[in-house]
């Protein structure tokens, strides 16, 4: 049993994370960042939940680049093959649920 206070989590390096769990090969991690990630495609599906801050999520749909602002409580679901990257607006804390070992 463990309680994690997401608003208290901060890292010295962007996109570092606190491991929460691995349930049958699906990991849950709390990430802190103040810098954008890179364009990537995960090795499976990904659920991306903004717990604190704002994130501008860029993604490609039919080879067209799109974006959406994600606020606290918003959830981005990347299906298999969805190319995307996250750009925080200031600091952000994000819960990421994905296949173990995914990018």
C-alpha positions in Angstrom: 0.0 0.0 0.0 1.3 3.4 -0.9 -0.1 6.9 -1.3 1.5 9.2 -3.8 0.8 12.9 -3.6 1.3 13.9 -7.3 1.5 17.6 -6.7 4.5 17.1 -4.4 6.5 15.0 -7.0 9.3 16.9 -8.7 12.4 15.6 -10.5 15.7 17.1 -11.2 15.4 16.1 -14.9 12.5 16.5 -17.3 10.4 13.4 -17.9 11.9 11.5 -15.0 9.3 9.4 -13.3 8.2 7.8 -10.1 7.3 4.1 -10.7 3.8 3.4 -9.3 3.1 -0.2 -10.5 3.5 -3.0 -13.1 0.3 -5.0 -13.5 0.7 -7.9 -15.8 3.1 -6.0 -18.1 1.3 -2.6 -18.0 3.2 0.1 -16.1 1.9 3.2 -14.4 4.3 6.0 -13.8 4.1 9.6 -12.5 6.2 11.9 -14.7 7.3 15.5 -13.9 8.5 17.7 -16.7 9.0 21.3 -17.8 10.3 20.4 -21.3 8.8 18.8 -24.4 9.2 15.2 -25.3 10.1 14.0 -28.8 7.9 12.7 -31.6 7.5 9.0 -31.0 5.3 6.0 -31.5 4.8 3.7 -28.4 5.2 0.0 -28.5 1.5 -0.4 -27.8 -1.3 1.8 -26.5 -0.8 4.6 -24.0 -3.0 6.5 -21.6 -1.7 10.0 -20.7 -3.5 11.8 -17.8 -2.6 15.4 -16.9 -2.7 15.6 -13.1 -1.1 19.1 -12.7 -0.4 21.9 -15.2 -1.2 22.0 -18.9 0.2 20.1 -21.8 -0.1 20.8 -25.5 -0.3 17.4 -27.1 0.8 17.1 -30.8 -0.3 14.1 -32.8 -0.7 13.0 -36.3 -4.0 11.8 -37.8 -3.9 10.7 -41.5 -0.4 12.2 -41.8 -1.7 15.6 -40.7 -0.2 17.3 -37.6 -2.8 18.3 -35.0 -2.6 19.6 -31.4 -4.8 20.0 -28.4 -4.4 21.6 -25.0 -4.8 19.2 -22.2 -5.8 20.6 -18.8 -5.9 19.0 -15.3 -8.0 15.8 -15.5 -7.8 15.5 -19.3 -6.9 12.2 -20.8 -5.1 11.5 -24.1 -5.3 8.0 -25.5 -2.7 7.0 -28.1 -3.8 3.9 -30.0 -1.2 1.6 -31.5 0.7 3.5 -34.2 -0.3 7.0 -33.0 2.7 9.3 -33.5 2.7 12.1 -30.9 4.6 14.3 -28.5 3.8 16.3 -25.4 4.9 19.9 -24.8 4.2 21.1 -21.3 3.2 24.7 -20.7 5.3 25.4 -17.6 5.6 22.5 -15.2 3.3 19.5 -15.5 2.7 16.2 -13.8 1.4 13.4 -15.9 0.3 9.8 -15.1 1.3 7.5 -18.0 -0.1 4.0 -18.4 1.6 1.9 -21.0 3.2 -1.5 -21.9 6.3 -2.2 -19.9 9.4 -1.0 -21.8 7.6 1.2 -24.2 9.2 4.4 -25.4 
